[in-house]
Amino acid sequence: MDITVPIIPGIMPIMGYDSIRRIATLSQLTIPESILSDLEPIKHDDDAVRKYGTIKVSLLLWNPYLEALC
């Protein structure tokens, strides 16, 4: 089966521990050990995992801009 539509890369939010592990496996991607160790204590709390993901991606996206201002 050929893909006939454009694929637009983006940022996918972390919705839960199990889902991010499943997506990584299906995509053959490796989750950084630092993120896995951060998620380990909260892996059974999807709300906490979502909040962690929101904060993590915000820091990754904004840090270069904030550093440029200093």
Summary of the structure (lengths in Angstrom):
residues: 70
radius of gyration: 14.8
end to end distance: 50.0
largest distance: 50.0
contacts: 127
relative contact order: 0.16
helix: 64%
strand: 0%
